[in-house]
Amino acid sequence: MKTLISFFKKETVFCVSFLLALLSAFAVHPDSSYLTYPDYRTLALLFCLMIIVAGFQSLGVFSLLGESLLKRARTLRRLSLIMVLLCFFCSMIITNDVTLITFVPFTLLVFEMIGKEERILKLVVMETIAANLGSMATPIGNPQNLYLYSASGISVAEFFQAVLPYAGLALIMLIGILLAEKEEPLDKMLPSHGTQERILPSLLPFLALLFLCLLVVLRILPCAPVLVCVAAAVLIINRKLFCAVDYFLLLTFLCFFIFIGNVKRIPEINELLISLVDGHELWAGILASQVISNVPAAILLAGFTDNFAVLITAVNLGGLGTLIASLASLISFKFYAKKFPHKKGEFMKIFTFWNLAFLLILTGAAVLLS
């Protein structure tokens, strides 16, 4: 029983998606149409990107990048700015959750070493916001973007028009908040844990695979050959990377595909959801994300609207707000709570304050621009 409870806590979204898929199967009995539900292209791309990023992590690429940039910091304000900008821009390529897994522990280590633990809480919150909003700027920055861009068929120009104004405004806000911080000189050396080995030869195959995936995202190459190529290459280079893939995320997508496919075959529910979502994508995406997080919200709402540009904006902005609005935010909370278990309540207060502030300002901008 304890094992089941622990599994539910760890994979709550998957468990909920599985339950929804199972319940919907009683209303629409399994048949050959089930095979048409999943977006196989999105699932394949998500698998490829996760395993490629795991390859980057195994080489220590991101830690080396962070350490290299931090050596240039001379003040606390500049140090904080570098950490947040790392999260903002790295999340565009390696996704928001991987960015936080990489840089939040690094932040805890650095600021503990220089004796500035009082600055950690706000900085981790800013890094979390930066990763969530930076990731919205590219089709591969987070799972909801990858799915909506792939499933919708919108152009690259339409995608960037839907996200760049808000990512740009968020960047300006983050820089402004950090520049308002008190300036203090660094009086201790920063840690250096990176290897000096040349990693470029080992990195090149993963860069090539990432380039192939980007060509699939841009609809230049078909998905199936690239999937085979990535799987074969990883099998040769480092087969342990297959264990680093978040298969429960893939299964969560699959379960939601089944649930939505079944719901769309129930006329009364389908018509009701269309009436609730169609024309109200911005508010539906933001509000749904607060309760079920933005990835499930994107998959769910995409089945009941054709206005994908607004929906992309909505679920990305919806990642702000509550702690569960973006599951990546839970990563930051877990790292911080493990280090400072007595400050969980304080984290929630600071996190909620800044997330709501960003959400209100960016939603206001979305209302004006839509």
C-alpha positions as CSV (number, residue, x, y, z in Angstrom):
1,M,0.0,0.0,0.0
2,K,2.8,2.4,0.9
3,T,4.4,1.6,-2.5
4,L,1.2,2.6,-4.3
5,I,0.8,5.8,-2.3
6,S,4.5,6.7,-3.0
7,F,4.0,6.0,-6.8
8,F,0.8,8.1,-6.9
9,K,2.6,11.0,-5.2
10,K,5.5,10.7,-7.7
11,E,3.4,10.2,-10.8
12,T,0.2,11.9,-9.9
13,V,-0.5,13.3,-13.4
14,F,0.0,9.9,-15.0
15,C,-2.3,8.2,-12.5
16,V,-5.0,10.7,-13.1
17,S,-4.6,10.4,-16.9
18,F,-4.7,6.6,-16.7
19,L,-7.9,6.8,-14.6
20,L,-9.6,9.1,-17.1
21,A,-8.6,6.9,-20.0
22,L,-9.9,3.8,-18.2
23,L,-13.2,5.4,-17.3
24,S,-13.7,6.8,-20.8
25,A,-13.2,3.3,-22.1
26,F,-16.3,2.1,-20.4
27,A,-18.3,4.7,-22.3
28,V,-16.6,4.1,-25.6
29,H,-15.4,0.5,-25.9
30,P,-12.0,-0.2,-27.4
31,D,-12.0,-0.6,-31.1
32,S,-9.8,0.0,-34.1
33,S,-10.4,3.8,-33.9
34,Y,-8.3,3.9,-30.7
35,L,-5.2,3.5,-32.9
36,T,-6.0,6.8,-34.6
37,Y,-6.1,8.8,-31.3
38,P,-2.4,9.3,-30.5
39,D,-0.3,11.9,-32.2
40,Y,2.6,9.5,-32.9
41,R,4.8,12.3,-34.3
42,T,4.7,14.2,-31.0
43,L,5.4,11.0,-29.0
44,A,8.4,10.1,-31.2
45,L,9.8,13.6,-31.0
46,L,9.4,13.8,-27.3
47,F,11.2,10.5,-26.9
48,C,14.1,11.7,-29.1
49,L,14.5,15.0,-27.4
50,M,14.5,13.5,-24.0
51,I,17.1,11.0,-24.8
52,I,19.3,13.6,-26.6
53,V,19.1,16.0,-23.6
54,A,20.0,13.1,-21.3
55,G,23.1,12.6,-23.5
56,F,24.0,16.3,-23.0
57,Q,23.6,15.9,-19.3
58,S,25.7,12.7,-19.2
59,L,28.6,14.7,-20.6
60,G,28.2,17.5,-18.1
61,V,27.6,20.1,-20.8
62,F,25.3,22.3,-18.8
63,S,27.3,22.4,-15.6
64,L,30.4,23.3,-17.6
65,L,28.5,26.1,-19.3
66,G,27.2,27.4,-16.0
67,E,30.7,27.4,-14.4
68,S,32.3,29.0,-17.4
69,L,29.8,31.9,-17.2
70,L,29.9,32.2,-13.5
71,K,33.7,32.8,-13.5
72,R,32.9,36.2,-15.0
73,A,30.6,37.2,-12.2
74,R,32.2,39.8,-9.8
75,T,29.1,40.8,-7.8
76,L,26.1,39.1,-6.3
77,R,23.7,41.0,-8.6
78,R,25.6,39.9,-11.7
79,L,25.8,36.3,-10.3
80,S,22.1,36.2,-9.8
81,L,21.5,37.7,-13.3
82,I,23.7,35.0,-14.9
83,M,21.9,32.2,-13.1
84,V,18.4,33.4,-14.1
85,L,19.5,34.1,-17.8
86,L,21.0,30.6,-17.9
87,C,17.6,29.2,-17.0
88,F,15.7,31.4,-19.4
89,F,17.8,30.7,-22.5
90,C,18.8,27.0,-21.8
91,S,15.1,26.1,-21.3
92,M,14.5,27.0,-24.9
93,I,16.5,24.0,-26.0
94,I,16.7,21.5,-23.1
95,T,13.2,22.1,-21.7
96,N,12.1,23.8,-18.5
97,D,12.2,20.7,-16.3
98,V,15.7,19.7,-17.4
99,T,16.9,23.3,-16.9
100,L,15.7,23.4,-13.3
101,I,17.1,19.9,-12.6
102,T,20.5,21.2,-13.8
103,F,20.7,24.7,-12.4
104,V,18.7,24.8,-9.2
105,P,21.1,22.4,-7.3
106,F,23.9,24.4,-8.8
107,T,22.5,27.6,-7.4
108,L,22.1,26.0,-4.0
109,L,25.7,24.9,-4.1
110,V,27.1,28.3,-5.2
111,F,25.2,30.5,-2.8
112,E,25.8,28.2,0.1
113,M,29.6,28.3,-0.6
114,I,29.7,32.1,-0.8
115,G,27.6,32.4,2.4
116,K,24.6,34.1,0.9
117,E,21.9,31.6,1.7
118,E,19.4,34.4,2.4
119,R,19.3,35.2,-1.3
120,I,18.6,31.7,-2.5
121,L,14.8,31.6,-2.0
122,K,13.9,34.5,-4.3
123,L,16.6,33.5,-6.8
124,V,15.2,29.9,-7.1
125,V,11.7,31.4,-7.7
126,M,13.1,33.7,-10.4
127,E,14.9,30.8,-12.0
128,T,11.7,28.8,-12.0
129,I,9.8,31.6,-13.6
130,A,12.6,32.1,-16.1
131,A,12.7,28.4,-17.1
132,N,8.9,28.2,-17.5
133,L,8.7,31.4,-19.6
134,G,11.9,31.0,-21.5
135,S,10.8,27.6,-22.6
136,M,7.7,29.0,-24.2
137,A,9.8,30.7,-26.9
138,T,10.6,27.6,-29.0
139,P,8.5,24.6,-30.2
140,I,10.8,22.3,-28.3
141,G,11.1,24.3,-25.1
142,N,8.4,22.3,-23.3
143,P,6.0,19.3,-23.9
144,Q,2.9,21.5,-24.5
145,N,4.6,23.5,-27.2
146,L,6.0,20.4,-28.9
147,Y,2.5,18.8,-29.0
148,L,0.5,21.9,-30.0
149,Y,3.0,23.0,-32.7
150,S,3.1,19.4,-34.0
151,A,-0.6,18.8,-33.9
152,S,-1.9,22.1,-35.1
153,G,0.1,22.5,-38.3
154,I,0.6,26.3,-37.6
155,S,3.5,28.0,-39.3
156,V,6.8,28.9,-37.6
157,A,5.8,32.6,-38.0
158,E,2.4,32.0,-36.3
159,F,4.0,30.1,-33.4
160,F,6.6,32.9,-32.7
161,Q,3.9,35.5,-33.0
162,A,2.0,33.7,-30.3
163,V,4.9,33.4,-27.8
164,L,7.7,35.9,-28.4
165,P,5.9,39.1,-27.2
166,Y,5.3,37.4,-23.8
167,A,8.7,35.8,-23.6
168,G,10.3,39.1,-24.4
169,L,8.2,41.0,-21.8
170,A,9.0,38.3,-19.2
171,L,12.7,38.7,-19.9
172,I,12.5,42.5,-19.4
173,M,10.6,41.9,-16.1
174,L,13.1,39.4,-14.9
175,I,16.1,41.6,-15.7
176,G,14.4,44.6,-14.0
177,I,13.7,42.7,-10.8
178,L,17.3,41.4,-10.6
179,L,18.9,44.7,-11.4
180,A,16.9,46.2,-8.5
181,E,18.7,43.9,-6.1
182,K,21.3,45.3,-3.7
183,E,24.8,45.2,-5.2
184,E,27.4,43.4,-3.2
185,P,30.9,42.4,-4.3
186,L,31.8,38.7,-4.3
187,D,34.4,38.1,-1.6
188,K,34.8,34.3,-2.1
189,M,35.8,32.2,-5.1
190,L,33.1,30.4,-6.9
191,P,33.2,26.6,-7.0
192,S,34.6,24.7,-9.9
193,H,33.4,21.2,-10.3
194,G,33.6,20.8,-14.1
195,T,36.0,18.5,-15.9
196,Q,38.6,20.0,-18.1
197,E,38.4,17.1,-20.5
198,R,37.6,17.9,-24.1
199,I,34.0,16.9,-24.6
200,L,33.5,18.2,-28.1
201,P,34.1,14.8,-29.9
202,S,31.5,13.1,-27.6
203,L,29.1,16.0,-28.0
204,L,29.1,16.2,-31.8
205,P,26.9,13.1,-32.3
206,F,24.2,14.5,-30.0
207,L,24.3,17.9,-31.7
208,A,23.8,16.1,-35.0
209,L,20.8,14.2,-33.6
210,L,19.4,17.4,-32.2
211,F,19.7,19.0,-35.6
212,L,17.8,16.1,-37.2
213,C,15.0,16.5,-34.6
214,L,14.8,20.2,-35.3
215,L,14.3,19.4,-39.0
216,V,11.4,17.1,-38.0
217,V,9.9,19.9,-35.8
218,L,10.1,22.3,-38.8
219,R,8.4,19.6,-40.9
220,I,11.5,19.3,-43.3
221,L,12.2,15.6,-42.5
222,P,9.7,12.8,-41.7
223,C,9.6,11.6,-38.2
224,A,10.0,7.8,-38.5
225,P,13.5,7.7,-40.0
226,V,14.9,10.2,-37.5
227,L,13.4,8.1,-34.6
228,V,15.2,5.0,-35.9
229,C,18.4,7.0,-36.4
230,V,18.3,8.4,-32.8
231,A,17.5,5.1,-31.3
232,A,20.3,3.3,-33.3
233,A,22.9,6.0,-32.5
234,V,22.1,6.0,-28.8
235,L,22.3,2.2,-28.7
236,I,25.8,2.5,-30.1
237,I,27.0,5.5,-28.1
238,N,25.5,5.0,-24.7
239,R,22.6,2.6,-24.3
240,K,22.2,3.5,-20.6
241,L,20.5,6.7,-21.8
242,F,17.4,4.8,-22.6
243,C,16.9,4.5,-18.8
244,A,16.9,8.3,-18.5
245,V,13.8,8.8,-20.6
246,D,10.6,9.8,-18.7
247,Y,8.4,7.0,-20.0
248,F,5.6,8.0,-17.6
249,L,5.4,11.4,-19.4
250,L,5.0,9.5,-22.7
251,L,2.3,7.3,-21.2
252,T,0.6,10.3,-19.7
253,F,0.3,11.8,-23.2
254,L,-1.0,8.4,-24.5
255,C,-3.6,8.2,-21.8
256,F,-4.8,11.7,-22.5
257,F,-5.0,11.0,-26.2
258,I,-7.3,8.0,-25.4
259,F,-9.4,10.0,-23.0
260,I,-9.9,13.0,-25.5
261,G,-10.5,10.6,-28.4
262,N,-13.2,8.9,-26.5
263,V,-14.8,12.1,-25.2
264,K,-15.0,13.5,-28.8
265,R,-17.0,10.4,-29.7
266,I,-19.7,11.2,-27.1
267,P,-21.7,13.9,-28.8
268,E,-23.2,15.6,-25.8
269,I,-19.9,16.0,-23.9
270,N,-18.1,17.0,-27.1
271,E,-20.5,19.8,-27.9
272,L,-20.5,21.0,-24.3
273,L,-16.7,21.2,-24.2
274,I,-16.5,22.9,-27.6
275,S,-19.0,25.6,-26.4
276,L,-16.9,26.1,-23.2
277,V,-13.5,26.3,-24.9
278,D,-14.1,27.7,-28.4
279,G,-13.7,31.5,-28.3
280,H,-12.4,31.4,-24.7
281,E,-9.1,29.6,-25.2
282,L,-7.0,32.2,-23.3
283,W,-9.0,31.9,-20.1
284,A,-9.7,28.2,-20.5
285,G,-6.0,27.4,-20.9
286,I,-4.9,29.6,-18.0
287,L,-7.5,28.4,-15.5
288,A,-7.2,24.7,-16.5
289,S,-3.5,24.9,-16.0
290,Q,-3.9,26.1,-12.4
291,V,-5.7,22.9,-11.6
292,I,-4.3,20.1,-13.8
293,S,-1.0,21.8,-14.9
294,N,-0.3,23.1,-18.4
295,V,0.8,20.0,-20.2
296,P,-2.5,18.0,-19.6
297,A,-4.4,21.3,-20.1
298,A,-2.9,21.6,-23.6
299,I,-3.7,18.1,-24.6
300,L,-7.2,18.3,-23.2
301,L,-8.2,21.7,-24.7
302,A,-6.6,21.1,-28.1
303,G,-9.3,18.6,-28.9
304,F,-12.0,21.2,-28.7
305,T,-10.7,24.3,-30.5
306,D,-9.0,25.3,-33.7
307,N,-7.5,28.5,-32.3
308,F,-4.1,26.9,-31.5
309,A,-2.1,30.2,-31.5
310,V,-4.1,31.5,-28.5
311,L,-4.1,28.1,-26.8
312,I,-0.3,28.0,-27.0
313,T,-0.1,31.4,-25.4
314,A,-2.7,30.4,-22.7
315,V,-1.1,27.2,-21.5
316,N,2.4,28.8,-21.4
317,L,1.1,31.7,-19.3
318,G,-0.9,29.2,-17.4
319,G,2.3,27.6,-16.1
320,L,2.5,30.6,-13.8
321,G,0.3,30.8,-10.7
322,T,-0.1,27.8,-8.5
323,L,2.8,25.4,-7.8
324,I,1.2,22.7,-9.9
325,A,0.4,24.9,-12.8
326,S,3.7,23.8,-14.3
327,L,5.1,20.5,-13.1
328,A,8.6,21.8,-13.6
329,S,7.9,24.2,-10.7
330,L,7.7,21.2,-8.4
331,I,11.3,20.3,-9.2
332,S,12.4,23.6,-7.8
333,F,10.2,23.2,-4.7
334,K,11.6,19.7,-4.0
335,F,15.2,20.8,-4.3
336,Y,14.6,23.8,-2.1
337,A,12.5,21.9,0.5
338,K,15.1,19.2,0.8
339,K,17.8,21.8,1.5
340,F,15.7,24.0,3.8
341,P,12.8,21.9,5.1
342,H,11.8,24.5,7.7
343,K,11.2,27.1,4.9
344,K,8.6,25.3,2.8
345,G,5.9,27.8,3.9
346,E,8.0,30.8,3.1
347,F,8.9,29.3,-0.3
348,M,5.2,28.9,-1.1
349,K,4.5,32.6,-0.1
350,I,7.3,34.0,-2.2
351,F,6.6,31.6,-5.1
352,T,2.9,32.4,-5.2
353,F,3.5,36.2,-4.9
354,W,5.9,36.4,-7.9
355,N,4.1,33.9,-10.0
356,L,0.8,35.7,-9.6
357,A,2.5,39.1,-10.4
358,F,3.9,37.7,-13.6
359,L,0.7,36.0,-14.5
360,L,-1.4,39.1,-14.0
361,I,0.9,41.3,-16.1
362,L,1.4,38.9,-18.9
363,T,-2.3,38.0,-19.0
364,G,-3.1,41.7,-19.2
365,A,-0.8,41.9,-22.1
366,A,-2.4,38.9,-23.8
367,V,-5.9,40.5,-23.4
368,L,-4.6,43.7,-25.0
369,L,-2.9,41.9,-27.9
370,S,-5.6,39.3,-28.6
